């Protein structure tokens, strides 16, 4: 399941800077029914985003724990 979540996040992030809140919303919509509902779903996706940033698969601007005031994009794409 982790790989499926990560792939959905990477697809939602794309090659342009995108608000973390938007990436979480798009990912939750894509994986609808496969993750817990509500805040637990969003928190799980957020943890995966943090891991992808730490692994260097996503670039980040701002504090990614502040979803509405930070952005991510796939690494190597501008």
N, C-alpha and C positions, 0 to 999 in steps of 0.2 A: 504494500500500500504506500510506503514511503516514496518509492520511485514514481508511482502514479501521481502523488501529491506534488512532488518536485517538478515533474514534467508539466503539470497543469499550471504551476506557478511560473515556470519559465515561459510558457506560451502566453500567459496573461501579462507578463512583464514586457515582453517584446524588446525592440531595439531602441526605443525612445524612453526617456525618463518618464516614469509613471508613478503616481502617488501609491504608497504602500496600501492605503485603504482601498483603492480601486483594484489593485492586484488581489487583495484578499477577497473582495466581493466577486470578482470574475472567477477566481478559483473555486470559491464556495458554490457558485452557480454551476460551474462545470462539473463539480463532484457531488452535486445535490443528491442526497440520500445515501452517500457512501461515507459521510463523516457525521459525527454527532451534531445536533442542531444548536443554533444560537451561539452564544459567546464561546462555548467550548470549541466549536468548529473554527471560529475566527482565531482563537488563541493557538490552536494546533497549526493552522496555516502560517500564522505569524512566527511560530517557532521554526518551521521549515524555511521560511524566508531568511531568518537570522542565520540558520545553518548554511544556506546557499551563499549568503554574503561571506560568512566565515571561510567557506570552502573556495571562494573566489569565482563562483559561477554566476553571481549577481554583483553588480557594482551598486553602491548606495550613496545617497546624499542626505545628510541630516541624520537625526536619531531615529533609526528604523522602528523603535518601540513607540514612537509618536506617529502613528499611522497617517494622520492627515497632514503632517508637516514634514514628511520625508518621502524620498523617491528611490526607485530601483530601476535597473535595466539589465539586460543580459550583457555579460562581459564580452568585449571584443566587437561590439556592434554599436555604431554611432549614427 
